[in-house]
Amino acid sequence: MTEILVLGSTGKTGSRVAPRLQALGHTVRSASRTAAGPGAVRFDWADPATWDPALAGVQAVYFVPTETLGLPERAAFVDRAKAAGVQRIVQLSVRGIDADGGVPDTESAVRASGLEWTMLRPCWFSQDFDAPDFFLAEVRGGTLATPAGDGREPFIDADDIADAAVAALTGAGHAGKVYELSGPRALTFAEALALIGEATGRELVHRHRDPVAYAADLVGAGYSAADAEAIAAFMDGIGRGEDDYLSTGVQECLGRAPRPFEEYVRETAATGVWNV
C-alpha cells in the first residue's frame, strides 16, 4: 500500500480524505500546523523547515495550498516533493480558474513537475453553511449577508471532493486530468437558506452586502486582508452570475452523480449544528 501525505488534514476536505485512505489500507501522514494524534506531522507553509520531514518517504501528496500562497512557495514545495521521491500529486484548486485560457499560474508548478498529477477544481462547498469559520454563526443568527445577491451557485459536497481526491490519489486513469466539480443544481443563497430553514423549522434570510464592506467584516472576524479580499471577490462573482453553471467532474472521476444540496441539509440538520 501507499504512504500518502494529506495537507490541510484538519480542513473540510483533508479531514475526509485521510480516514477514507486509511479505510483502504494506506498509510496516511496527516499534516497541519497543530498536528496531533497517530500519523500526524506538523506542517506550516510559513516554516519551510517543516516541509521535508512531512514529505520523507511518501509516494503521493494531497496538495492543499492556501488561497494566498505565493507561486515561489508552490514551486519550492513541488521541487522538494520530487526530491523526496513523491510520484503523484493531487491538487485542490478552484473551479473556473482558467476562464482566460492557458494553465493557471497557481497550478503551473504541479502541472509542469513531470509527476503524475490531477487537478480538482470545486466550486463553493455545501459545508460552508455549517463551518464555524464561515457561515455557521450567521445561519444560527437567522441572517446571512454576502455580496452574492441573487446569483446562483451549484454547491459541491465536501464528501464528493474527498471521494474524488481518494480516487485520484490511489486509482489509475486520473493522471493529467482536470476535474471541475459542482453539485447537481445551482441555488441562490436565499434558496439554500430556505432549504436549511425547512429542515430546522426556522426562517432564514439572505441579504446583500457590499464587497468592500464584506471584506472588512471578514478582517474583523480574523481573516487576513488578502484572504478577505479574495473571498469577497469570489462572492461578488457569484452575484454577477459567473458561477451559474454545472460541471461534470464528479461524474467523470467517480462514475456517479454528485450529492444534492438537499441531502447535505438533511444529514447536517440531524446533527443539531444549526440549532439555537
C-alpha positions, 0 to 999 in steps of 0.5 A: 500500500501507499504512504500518502501525505494529506495537507490541510488534514484538519480542513473540510476536505483533508479531514475526509480524505485521510480516514477514507485512505486509511479505510483502504489500507494506506498509510496516511501522514496527516499534516497541519500546523497543530498536528496531533494524534497517530500519523500526524506531522506538523506542517506550516507553509510559513516554516519551510523547515517543516516541509521535508520531514512531512514529505520523507518517504511518501509516494503521493501528496494531497496538495492543499495550498492556501488561497494566498500562497505565493507561486515561489512557495508552490514551486519550492514545495513541488521541487522538494516533493520530487526530491523526496521521491513523491510520484503523484500529486493531487491538487485542490484548486478552484473551479473556473480558474482558467476562464482566460485560457492557458494553465493557471499560474497557481497550478503551473508548478504541479502541472509542469513537475513531470509527476503524475498529477490531477487537478480538482477544481470545486466550486463553493462547498455545501459545508460552508453553511455549517463551518464555524469559520464561515457561515455557521454563526450567521445561519444560527443568527437567522441572517446571512449577508454576502455580496452574492445577491441573487446569483446562483451557485451549484454547491459541491459536497465536501464528501464528493471532493474527498471521494474524488481526491481518494480516487485520484490519489490511489486509482489509475486513469486520473493522471493529467486530468482536470476535474471541475466539480459542482453539485447537481443544481445551482441555488441562490443563497436565499434558496439554500437558506430556505432549504436549511430553514425547512429542515430546522423549522426556522426562517432564514434570510439572505441579504446583500452586502457590499464587497468592500464592506464584506471584506472588512467584516471578514478582517474583523472576524480574523481573516487576513486582508488578502484572504478577505479580499479574495473571498469577497471577490469570489462572492461578488462573482457569484452575484454577477452570475459567473458561477451559474453553471454545472460541471461534470467532474464528479461524474467523470472521476467517480462514475456517479452523480454528485450529492444534492444540496438537499441531502447535505441539509438533511444529514447536517440538520440531524446533527443539531449544528444549526440549532439555537 
